[in-house]
Amino acid sequence: MFNKYIAVAPDHVPKDLPHNTKFVVKFISEEGIMMGDPELRHAKNDYYEINISSLAGSLKTGSRIKNVGKILCWVFSSEKKAIEHVLFYRNNPRYEKNVYKKFVIVKVINLFNFISVRLAFRAVLKKNYKYASLYGGFPFVRAFTRLKK
């Protein structure tokens, strides 16, 4: 296909981004037994973790890196798989209530996963959190889907 679907879960997003904010993107791959599955099958979980960090401190105390927020992203080839993934996290009693209520599925043109994730989370920050100074991903970001309860 020509599109990818990225499930974006903004866990902690600050009200205001400092002027020296950096987005640090890490690819994380985990393997193990899926505890939510009744048959306890082997599962592999690949996702991207975006840490929103900025410099803090003063000349006296010195500068340090302060983590301001965190966003998680999963990449899927079909919308059906992305929706199943979001519903798994929403309906799973192992996770706290309302933690992943802010899930957004973003439809992106098929680029490299690393680039697609960067475009998707920036588009979510611009549209849902009203950060006007960020690049919104146009024309690569196509659509947003927010699931209802």
TAVEN-V106931 format. One record per residue. N is the residue number from 1. RES is the residue in three letters. PHI is phi as a letter, one per 30 degrees, with the letter a starting at -180 (none if undefined). OMEGA is omega in degrees with one decimal (999 if undefined). NEAR is the number of other ideal C-beta (glycine too) atoms within 10 Angstrom. Layout:
n=[N & N]
res=[RES & RES]
phi=[PHI & PHI]
omega=[OMEGA & OMEGA]
near=[NEAR & NEAR]
This chain:
n=[1 & 2 & 3 & 4 & 5 & 6 & 7 & 8 & 9 & 10 & 11 & 12 & 13 & 14 & 15 & 16 & 17 & 18 & 19 & 20 & 21 & 22 & 23 & 24 & 25 & 26 & 27 & 28 & 29 & 30 & 31 & 32 & 33 & 34 & 35 & 36 & 37 & 38 & 39 & 40 & 41 & 42 & 43 & 44 & 45 & 46 & 47 & 48 & 49 & 50 & 51 & 52 & 53 & 54 & 55 & 56 & 57 & 58 & 59 & 60 & 61 & 62 & 63 & 64 & 65 & 66 & 67 & 68 & 69 & 70 & 71 & 72 & 73 & 74 & 75 & 76 & 77 & 78 & 79 & 80 & 81 & 82 & 83 & 84 & 85 & 86 & 87 & 88 & 89 & 90 & 91 & 92 & 93 & 94 & 95 & 96 & 97 & 98 & 99 & 100 & 101 & 102 & 103 & 104 & 105 & 106 & 107 & 108 & 109 & 110 & 111 & 112 & 113 & 114 & 115 & 116 & 117 & 118 & 119 & 120 & 121 & 122 & 123 & 124 & 125 & 126 & 127 & 128 & 129 & 130 & 131 & 132 & 133 & 134 & 135 & 136 & 137 & 138 & 139 & 140 & 141 & 142 & 143 & 144 & 145 & 146 & 147 & 148 & 149]
res=[MET & PHE & ASN & LYS & TYR & ILE & ALA & VAL & ALA & PRO & ASP & HIS & VAL & PRO & LYS & ASP & LEU & PRO & HIS & ASN & THR & LYS & PHE & VAL & VAL & LYS & PHE & ILE & SER & GLU & GLU & GLY & ILE & MET & MET & GLY & ASP & PRO & GLU & LEU & ARG & HIS & ALA & LYS & ASN & ASP & TYR & TYR & GLU & ILE & ASN & ILE & SER & SER & LEU & ALA & GLY & SER & LEU & LYS & THR & GLY & SER & ARG & ILE & LYS & ASN & VAL & GLY & LYS & ILE & LEU & CYS & TRP & VAL & PHE & SER & SER & GLU & LYS & LYS & ALA & ILE & GLU & HIS & VAL & LEU & PHE & TYR & ARG & ASN & ASN & PRO & ARG & TYR & GLU & LYS & ASN & VAL & TYR & LYS & LYS & PHE & VAL & ILE & VAL & LYS & VAL & ILE & ASN & LEU & PHE & ASN & PHE & ILE & SER & VAL & ARG & LEU & ALA & PHE & ARG & ALA & VAL & LEU & LYS & LYS & ASN & TYR & LYS & TYR & ALA & SER & LEU & TYR & GLY & GLY & PHE & PRO & PHE & VAL & ARG & ALA & PHE & THR & ARG & LEU & LYS & LYS]
phi=[none & c & b & b & c & c & d & c & b & d & d & b & b & d & d & b & d & d & d & c & d & b & c & c & c & b & c & b & b & b & b & l & c & d & d & d & d & d & c & h & d & d & b & b & b & c & a & c & c & c & c & c & b & b & d & b & j & b & d & d & d & j & c & b & c & c & d & c & a & b & b & c & b & b & c & b & c & b & d & d & d & d & d & d & d & d & d & d & d & d & c & d & d & d & c & d & d & i & d & c & d & d & e & b & c & c & c & b & d & d & c & d & e & e & d & d & d & d & d & d & d & d & d & d & d & d & d & d & c & i & d & d & d & d & d & d & j & d & c & d & d & c & a & c & b & c & d & c & d]
omega=[-178.6 & -177.2 & 170.9 & 178.4 & -175.8 & 176.4 & -177.1 & 179.2 & 177.5 & -179.0 & -178.3 & 177.7 & -177.9 & 177.4 & -177.6 & 178.3 & 175.2 & -175.9 & -178.4 & -178.0 & 174.9 & 175.4 & -180.0 & -175.7 & 177.5 & 173.9 & -178.2 & 178.5 & -178.1 & 176.1 & 177.9 & 179.5 & 180.0 & -175.4 & 179.4 & -178.4 & -179.0 & -179.7 & 179.6 & 179.2 & 176.9 & -178.0 & 175.6 & -176.6 & 176.7 & 178.1 & 178.6 & 177.5 & 180.0 & 175.6 & 176.6 & -175.9 & 178.3 & 176.7 & 179.0 & 178.2 & -179.7 & 179.4 & 179.9 & -175.4 & -177.0 & -178.2 & 177.1 & 178.6 & -177.8 & 176.5 & -176.3 & -177.6 & -178.4 & 179.0 & 176.9 & -178.9 & 174.2 & -177.3 & 179.9 & 179.7 & 178.7 & -179.3 & -179.8 & 178.9 & 179.2 & 179.6 & 176.8 & 179.6 & 179.7 & -179.7 & 175.9 & 179.3 & -178.5 & -172.9 & -177.0 & -178.1 & 179.9 & -178.3 & -179.5 & 178.2 & 174.7 & 179.9 & -177.0 & 178.1 & -176.2 & -179.9 & 175.1 & 175.8 & -175.7 & 177.6 & -174.8 & 173.8 & -174.6 & 172.9 & 172.2 & -176.8 & -177.9 & -179.8 & -179.8 & 179.2 & 178.5 & 178.2 & -176.2 & -176.5 & 175.3 & 178.0 & 178.2 & 178.3 & -178.5 & -174.7 & -173.2 & -176.7 & 171.9 & 172.9 & -173.3 & -175.2 & 179.9 & 174.3 & -174.4 & 176.5 & 179.3 & 2.8 & -174.8 & 178.8 & -173.5 & -172.2 & 176.4 & 175.1 & 175.7 & -176.7 & 176.5 & -179.6 & 999]
near=[7 & 6 & 14 & 23 & 25 & 24 & 25 & 24 & 21 & 21 & 13 & 11 & 18 & 13 & 6 & 7 & 18 & 14 & 7 & 10 & 17 & 12 & 16 & 11 & 14 & 9 & 12 & 10 & 8 & 9 & 9 & 9 & 10 & 14 & 9 & 13 & 11 & 6 & 6 & 10 & 8 & 9 & 13 & 9 & 12 & 12 & 17 & 22 & 15 & 23 & 16 & 22 & 18 & 16 & 13 & 14 & 11 & 7 & 6 & 5 & 8 & 7 & 11 & 8 & 13 & 12 & 12 & 19 & 19 & 15 & 24 & 18 & 24 & 21 & 19 & 17 & 12 & 12 & 15 & 10 & 14 & 23 & 17 & 12 & 19 & 21 & 12 & 14 & 18 & 16 & 9 & 11 & 7 & 7 & 13 & 7 & 8 & 8 & 12 & 18 & 12 & 16 & 22 & 21 & 22 & 26 & 17 & 23 & 15 & 12 & 13 & 9 & 16 & 11 & 12 & 24 & 26 & 20 & 20 & 29 & 27 & 21 & 24 & 27 & 24 & 18 & 16 & 15 & 15 & 8 & 17 & 6 & 9 & 18 & 12 & 15 & 21 & 10 & 6 & 16 & 22 & 16 & 11 & 15 & 15 & 11 & 14 & 3 & 4]
